[in-house]
């Protein structure tokens, strides 16, 4: 039944609105490729989605105006509450949940469209184009929903690694993938031969598909280490886009197809970039893993024993007073301690005293793509002080002091020096080339690779042990006192 807009406007108006929304999506995505224009890109994309949602709701008689208004208010209210209350350090978990919600919505909408198309007919001969796309949307959407919940749980420390052995885990994945595919084939090939009632007919095959794909999504993500979550989140983001695009074909909705395709393609490109930044294949991330063995503890003692030099905030300030160039390398430790504001204040003080100071950002530092950039932007760090790995690496040899704040593997020289290392070939920030390196960590514990970091034992490296926020604030206070 046509809605309010459909009664007064020609059919072309709907497609024109979707076209405008698609253009806004593309422009918004383009702006989000640079930190300086990312906020504007988000706003443009949001405007495009608002247009698409409002036009769709008013063009088709989907819900009563009262129910529709209530749904928009509740959903918008929850979104606004999350935007205000969720800490930036918890943004990876939130992004993971949003990916999951998109996938879950796609699976439910595809199933609802199947039921609506059947519409109680005695025998339903559904078009293959509908059943096939619905099956694909159901599989991808369900995998995305449950996989994203597991990913968010891992990032929040609520879900650990799977106790199931690798071979058994792979067998379970194959089993449930096969079950989902078989249920999808039943839905596509023989919907009219399975009964006359929508309750006892082909419809259960879709929900069997959803159930099997849901279990598959759980077992796909549970075994993956928490430090690989940047790659997993990017991949699940791509999945959510593909699920949305496929659901767009189910509904014949152009705006949904465009938006889903953009998200799917950009998420896949980002996944490839993240894998390249870790020098790992996607297969290795999904089915392999990084981690040390019992021999690593002995190796750690051999590297660190008698070679670790400790320092204090007072000594670091003395170095900073005579430095002409300083590079700060943020890591997940900075995010956990919420030290970004103290770090930003230190950088501002150095800048005021004529020190050339920049940030060296590794693509996989933190727990999601752009995590460090988002934290520093929250602390009002100028965008022109953030340098990507390719930009900052050639400058370390001319750097007086490199301050590593909570980072580990992304500054591990083993990536360049040890062919047998799990991180061999992984692009890292070459902080060891700086004149002096200050590493701020709570302890000498390894990073996600589970291997020791020889940087900590270098002659030009000193360890500033302690919580990142407290340590950086001590540096700020001591620097103020020394320069006043």
C-alpha positions in Angstrom: 0.0 0.0 0.0 1.5 3.4 -1.0 2.5 5.8 1.7 2.0 9.6 2.0 4.7 10.6 -0.5 3.8 8.0 -3.1 0.2 9.4 -3.3 1.4 12.8 -4.5 4.8 12.3 -6.2 5.8 10.3 -9.3 7.7 7.0 -9.0 10.9 8.7 -10.3 10.9 10.9 -7.2 11.8 7.9 -5.0 14.7 6.9 -7.2 15.9 10.6 -7.3 15.9 10.7 -3.5 17.9 7.5 -3.4 20.4 8.8 -5.9 20.9 12.0 -3.8 21.4 9.8 -0.8 24.0 7.7 -2.7 25.9 10.8 -3.7 25.9 12.0 -0.1 27.3 8.6 1.0 30.1 8.7 -1.6 31.0 12.3 -0.7 30.9 11.5 3.0 33.2 8.5 2.5 35.6 10.6 0.5 35.8 13.2 3.3 36.4 10.5 5.9 39.7 9.5 4.3 41.4 12.4 6.0 41.2 13.4 9.7 40.8 17.0 8.9 37.5 16.4 7.0 36.4 13.3 8.8 33.8 15.1 10.9 32.2 16.7 7.9 32.2 13.3 6.2 30.3 11.8 9.0 27.8 14.6 8.9 27.3 14.3 5.2 26.8 10.5 5.4 24.4 10.9 8.2 22.4 13.4 6.2 22.2 10.9 3.3 21.0 8.1 5.6 18.4 10.3 7.2 17.1 11.2 3.8 17.0 7.6 2.7 15.2 6.5 5.9 12.6 9.3 5.9 11.8 8.9 2.2 11.5 5.1 2.5 9.3 5.4 5.6 7.0 7.9 4.0 6.9 6.4 0.6 5.8 2.9 1.7 3.1 2.2 4.2 5.4 0.2 6.5 4.3 1.3 9.9 1.7 3.6 11.3 3.0 7.2 11.8 2.9 6.8 15.6 4.8 3.6 15.7 7.3 4.9 13.2 7.9 8.1 15.2 8.3 6.1 18.4 10.9 3.8 16.7 12.9 6.8 15.4 12.8 8.5 18.7 13.9 5.4 20.7 16.6 4.5 18.2 17.9 8.1 18.0 17.8 8.5 21.7 19.9 5.3 22.2 22.3 6.4 19.6 22.7 9.9 21.2 23.1 8.4 24.6 25.9 6.1 23.4 27.6 8.9 21.6 27.7 11.0 24.8 28.5 8.3 27.4 30.8 5.9 25.7 34.5 6.7 26.4 36.8 7.1 23.3 38.9 4.2 24.7 35.8 2.0 24.4 35.0 3.1 20.9 36.4 -0.2 19.3 33.8 -2.2 21.3 31.0 0.2 20.2 32.1 0.0 16.5 32.0 -3.8 16.8 28.5 -3.7 18.2 27.3 -1.4 15.4 28.7 -3.8 12.9 26.8 -6.6 14.5 23.6 -4.6 14.7 23.8 -3.9 10.9 24.3 -7.6 10.2 21.5 -8.7 12.5 19.1 -6.2 11.0 19.9 -7.5 7.5 19.2 -11.1 8.5 15.9 -10.2 10.1 14.7 -7.9 7.3 15.5 -10.6 4.7 13.5 -13.2 6.7 10.6 -10.7 7.1 10.5 -10.1 3.4 10.3 -13.8 2.7 7.4 -14.1 5.1 5.7 -11.1 3.6 6.1 -12.3 0.1 4.7 -15.7 1.0 1.7 -13.9 2.5 -0.2 -17.0 3.5 -0.6 -18.4 0.0 -1.3 -22.2 -0.1 1.8 -22.9 -2.2 4.5 -20.3 -2.6 6.7 -20.3 -5.7 9.1 -17.6 -4.8 11.4 -16.2 -7.4 15.0 -17.5 -7.2 16.3 -13.9 -7.1 14.5 -13.4 -3.8 15.3 -16.7 -2.1 19.0 -16.6 -3.2 19.7 -13.1 -2.1 17.7 -13.7 1.2 19.8 -16.8 1.9 23.1 -14.9 1.3 21.9 -11.9 3.4 20.9 -14.4 6.2 24.2 -16.1 6.2 26.4 -13.0 6.1 24.2 -11.0 8.5 24.1 -13.8 11.1 27.8 -14.4 11.0 28.4 -10.6 11.3 26.0 -10.2 14.2 27.4 -13.0 16.4 31.0 -12.5 15.3 30.8 -8.8 16.2 29.3 -9.6 19.6 32.3 -11.9 20.3 34.7 -9.3 19.0 33.2 -6.6 21.2 33.3 -9.0 24.2 37.0 -9.8 23.6 37.9 -6.1 23.4 36.0 -5.5 26.6 37.7 -8.5 28.4 34.4 -10.4 28.7 35.4 -13.2 26.2 38.6 -15.2 26.3 40.2 -17.4 23.6 38.5 -20.7 22.7 39.5 -23.8 24.7 38.6 -25.9 21.6 41.6 -27.2 19.7 42.4 -25.8 16.3 41.5 -28.9 14.3 38.2 -29.4 16.2 37.4 -25.7 15.8 38.0 -25.9 12.0 35.8 -29.0 11.9 33.0 -27.2 13.7 33.2 -24.2 11.3 33.0 -26.5 8.3 30.1 -28.4 9.8 28.0 -25.3 10.4 29.0 -23.6 7.2 27.8 -26.7 5.4 24.5 -26.7 7.3 23.9 -23.0 6.5 24.6 -23.6 2.8 22.4 -26.7 2.6 19.5 -24.8 4.3 20.0 -22.0 1.8 19.9 -24.5 -1.1 16.7 -25.9 0.1 15.2 -22.4 0.3 16.4 -21.6 -3.2 15.7 -24.8 -5.1 12.5 -26.2 -3.6 10.4 -23.7 -1.7 7.1 -25.0 -3.1 7.6 -28.6 -2.3 7.9 -28.4 1.4 4.3 -27.9 2.4 1.4 -25.5 2.2 1.7 -23.6 5.5 4.1 -20.8 6.1 4.8 -22.3 9.5 5.5 -25.9 8.3 6.9 -25.1 4.9 10.2 -23.7 3.6 10.3 -20.8 6.1 12.0 -23.0 8.8 14.9 -23.6 6.4 15.7 -19.9 6.5 15.8 -19.9 10.3 17.9 -23.1 10.3 20.2 -21.2 8.0 20.3 -18.2 10.4 21.0 -20.5 13.4 23.8 -22.4 11.7 25.4 -19.2 10.5 25.2 -17.7 14.0 27.1 -20.6 15.5 29.6 -20.2 12.6 30.1 -16.6 13.4 30.9 -17.3 17.0 33.4 -20.0 16.2 35.1 -17.8 13.6 36.0 -15.1 16.0 36.4 -16.8 19.4 39.8 -18.3 18.6 41.3 -15.1 17.3 43.5 -13.1 19.7 42.4 -9.8 21.0 45.3 -7.9 19.3 44.0 -9.1 15.9 40.7 -7.3 16.5 41.6 -4.3 14.4 41.7 -6.6 11.3 38.6 -8.6 12.5 36.6 -5.4 13.1 37.5 -4.1 9.6 36.4 -7.4 8.1 33.2 -7.6 10.0 32.5 -4.0 8.9 32.9 -5.2 5.4 30.5 -8.1 6.1 27.9 -5.8 7.5 28.0 -3.8 4.3 27.7 -6.9 2.1 24.8 -8.1 4.2 23.1 -4.7 3.8 23.7 -4.6 0.0 22.3 -8.1 -0.4 19.3 -7.1 1.6 18.9 -4.1 -0.7 18.5 -6.6 -3.6 15.9 -8.5 -1.6 13.9 -5.3 -1.1 14.7 -3.7 -4.4 16.1 -0.7 -2.4 18.7 1.3 -4.4 19.9 3.4 -1.4 20.6 0.3 0.6 22.5 -1.3 -2.2 24.7 1.7 -2.7 25.3 2.2 1.1 26.0 -1.5 1.6 28.3 -1.8 -1.4 30.3 1.3 -0.2 30.7 -0.1 3.3 31.5 -3.6 2.0 34.2 -2.4 -0.4 35.8 0.2 1.9 35.8 -2.3 4.8 37.5 -4.9 2.6 40.1 -2.4 1.4 40.8 -1.4 5.0 41.2 -5.1 6.0 43.8 -5.6 3.3 45.7 -2.5 4.5 45.6 -3.6 8.1 46.9 -7.1 7.1 49.7 -5.5 5.1 50.6 -3.3 8.1 51.0 -6.5 10.1 52.7 -8.4 7.3 50.2 -11.1 7.7 47.6 -12.7 5.4 43.9 -12.6 6.2 44.0 -16.4 6.3 46.7 -16.3 9.0 44.6 -13.9 11.1 41.5 -15.9 10.8 43.0 -19.4 11.1 46.4 -18.8 12.6 47.5 -16.6 15.5 50.4 -15.0 17.2 51.7 -16.0 20.5 54.8 -17.2 22.3 55.6 -20.6 23.8 57.3 -21.7 26.9 60.7 -21.0 25.4 60.0 -17.3 25.1 60.2 -16.7 28.8 63.8 -17.9 28.8 64.5 -15.9 25.7 63.1 -12.8 27.5 65.4 -13.3 30.4 68.4 -13.7 28.1 67.6 -10.4 26.3 66.7 -8.3 29.3 68.8 -9.5 32.2 71.4 -6.9 33.2 70.5 -4.7 30.2 67.5 -2.7 31.3 68.1 0.9 32.2 65.4 2.6 34.3 64.8 6.3 34.3 62.7 8.8 36.1 60.5 11.7 35.0 63.1 14.2 36.3 65.8 12.6 34.0 63.4 12.5 31.0 62.7 16.2 31.5 66.4 17.0 31.5 66.6 15.3 28.1 63.5 17.2 26.8 65.0 20.5 27.9 67.9 20.1 25.5 66.0 18.4 22.6 65.3 20.0 19.3 63.1 17.3 17.9 60.8 14.8 19.8 58.6 12.1 18.4 55.8 10.5 20.5 54.7 7.0 19.6 51.3 6.2 21.2 50.0 2.7 21.8 47.3 0.7 23.4 48.8 1.4 26.8 48.0 5.1 26.4 44.5 4.2 25.4 43.9 1.9 28.4 45.3 4.5 30.8 43.4 7.3 29.1 46.7 9.3 29.0 46.0 11.1 25.7 45.2 14.4 27.5 48.4 14.4 29.5 50.4 13.5 26.4 48.7 16.3 24.4 49.6 18.8 27.2 53.2 17.6 27.2 53.4 18.1 23.4 51.9 21.6 23.7 54.4 22.6 26.3 57.3 21.3 24.1 55.8 23.2 21.1 55.7 26.4 23.1 59.4 26.1 23.9 60.4 25.7 20.3 60.7 21.9 20.2 59.8 20.3 16.9 57.4 17.6 18.2 55.3 15.1 16.3 53.4 11.9 16.7 54.4 8.6 15.0 51.2 6.6 14.3 51.3 2.9 13.4 48.3 1.7 11.4 47.5 -1.2 13.8 48.3 0.6 17.1 45.4 0.2 19.4 42.3 -1.9 18.9 40.7 -0.6 15.8 41.8 1.3 12.6 42.5 4.9 13.5 42.2 4.3 17.2 45.3 6.5 18.1 44.1 9.3 15.7 40.7 9.3 17.4 42.2 9.5 20.9 44.6 12.3 20.0 41.9 14.2 18.2 39.7 14.0 21.3 42.6 15.6 23.2 42.7 18.5 20.6 46.1 17.4 19.1 46.5 19.3 15.8 46.1 16.9 12.8 49.3 18.2 11.2 51.3 16.7 14.1 50.1 13.2 13.4 52.5 11.4 11.0 51.8 8.0 9.5 54.5 5.3 9.6 55.9 6.0 6.1 56.2 9.7 6.9 57.8 9.6 10.3 60.2 6.6 9.8 62.8 8.5 7.7 63.0 11.2 10.5 63.9 9.1 13.5 67.6 9.3 12.7 67.3 13.1 13.2 65.2 12.8 16.3 66.7 13.6 19.7 64.1 11.9 21.9 61.5 9.3 21.0 58.9 8.7 23.7 57.1 5.4 23.3 53.8 5.6 25.3 52.3 2.1 25.8 53.4 0.6 22.5 55.3 -2.6 22.1 55.2 -4.8 18.9 54.8 -1.8 16.6 58.3 -0.6 17.7 59.9 -4.0 17.9 63.2 -4.1 15.8 62.9 -7.9 15.6 60.5 -7.3 12.7 63.5 -6.0 10.6 66.3 -8.1 12.2 65.0 -11.6 12.9 63.8 -13.6 9.9 62.4 -16.3 12.2 60.3 -13.9 14.4 56.5 -14.2 14.2 56.5 -10.5 13.3 59.3 -10.7 10.7 58.6 -8.3 7.8 55.9 -6.4 9.7 56.4 -2.7 9.1 57.4 -1.1 12.4 58.3 2.4 13.7 62.1 2.6 13.7 62.3 4.4 17.0 65.6 2.6 17.8 67.3 5.0 15.3 66.5 8.0 17.5 69.4 9.4 19.7 67.5 8.5 22.9 64.4 6.3 23.4 62.1 6.6 26.4 59.7 3.6 26.7 56.8 4.1 29.1 55.2 0.8 30.1 53.9 -0.8 33.3 56.3 -3.8 32.9 58.4 -5.7 30.4 55.5 -7.9 29.4 55.3 -8.8 25.7 52.8 -7.5 23.2 50.3 -9.5 21.2 53.1 -11.4 19.5 54.2 -12.9 22.8 57.9 -12.2 22.1 60.4 -10.0 23.9 61.3 -6.6 22.5 65.1 -6.0 22.2 64.5 -2.3 21.9 64.0 -2.2 25.7 67.6 -3.5 26.2 69.3 -1.1 23.7 72.0 1.2 25.0 70.0 4.2 23.9 66.8 3.1 25.5 65.6 3.9 29.1 62.4 2.4 30.6 60.0 4.7 32.4 57.9 2.2 34.3 54.4 3.1 35.5 50.9 3.9 34.4 50.9 6.0 31.2 48.6 8.7 32.5 50.5 9.2 35.8 53.9 9.1 34.1 52.9 11.6 31.4 51.4 13.9 34.0 54.6 13.7 36.0 56.5 14.7 32.9 54.2 17.7 32.4 54.5 18.9 36.0 58.3 18.5 36.1 58.7 20.2 32.7 56.6 23.1 33.8 58.7 23.5 37.0 62.0 23.2 35.1 61.1 25.8 32.4 59.5 28.4 34.7 
